[in-house]
Amino acid sequence: MKYVVIIGDGMADRPLKELGGKTPLQSAYTPNMDRLAREGRIGKIRTVPPGFHPGSDIANLNILGYNPQEFYSGRAPLEAASMGIPLREEDVAYRCNLVTLKYNKDKTKAVMEDYSSGHITTEEAGELVKDINNHIGTAQISFYPGVSYRHIMVWSSGAANIECTPPHDITGKEIADYLPVGDGEDTLRDLMLRSAGILENHPVNRERLRKGDKPANSIWLWGQGKKMTLPTFKQKYSLKGSLVSAVDLMRGLGVNAGFEILEVPGITGYLDTNYVGKAEASLKALERVDIAYIHVEAPDEAGHSGNYRDKIKAIEDFDALVVGTVLKGIESFSEYKILILPDHATPIEIKTHSDEPVPFVIYDNSSKRKNEAAFDESITEMDDILFFEEGHRLMDYFIKGE
């Protein structure tokens, strides 16, 4: 038996008046997912347990079969694992976004204009993070460049119990009420303030402004935690796995779960990602592993931007180029199961994650059903469907049928 999990990050949404009361998922043309919904086992899952922030880290940890209440230690340690950054027991890793702040005339107030600095390129960002580390890094604090706007700061013997706000949660809001709060807040606030002085007139930002791009004029620290320890997926389910994703968060989850991390050219975590390459690499990996985990970030990025047209496009590309490619290629295996779901909703109206249950479908090529359903949020309103209130139990059901 071969298994494939396909995640449309943030794909679920809420009805929009611009779409006649439909969601982007309901408005998108998704013949492949709709076919699987008609022929598979449909249900809903709560991917974010009560009391947890609705992040992709929590949701995907749950989907992979690990109870966040038992194993979760923070977002940044997962990204550090993907980037090969060694964490000692006393280290605290922080996610370090390069963001665009919009100031008033006398620079006494600032608004979070863009949590991604206009999806700054990895090359530009690398230069900025290198200079930040050279200027404000210390023996205890180090900055590590990642992909696009996503980077890591490691604070040796640092504070972890600080309330930090994800920057994508405060787009368009004044930052004053969302700065770090708690033991160690002064250090984080000082780093963020000093970074703004370094970045304001940096040659990379001068060139971005010249081209009409948004400047990366500050860092934003959040998502902190210490090193995570998980039993491997093979220890848990006796299955070897592979994972493909453009984002370090997901790759770090895969590293911790003992998955083979697939390298695919042209994957960006955005609308221009190499969808087909992800699917083809995963199908190839199934010749040597038992389960392939495919993560696609694009719908989530569109949700954060508040652009429903981009979200519809991302969902349609996900269906045609990822799901469609998998469905064609997996026929070479005699027995297989496919699980498709969003990890969480990223509603256009709020431009950030929410924690309501999301739909899923499990397709088993040896046991086809006949449902009157399309793959969208309406599944969560149906009666007599599977419901996993404890999200980590879905993987048990998918693998073991229990």
Summary of the structure (lengths in Angstrom):
residues: 402
radius of gyration: 20.9
end to end distance: 16.1
largest distance: 67.2
contacts: 1431
relative contact order: 0.24
helix: 38%
strand: 23%
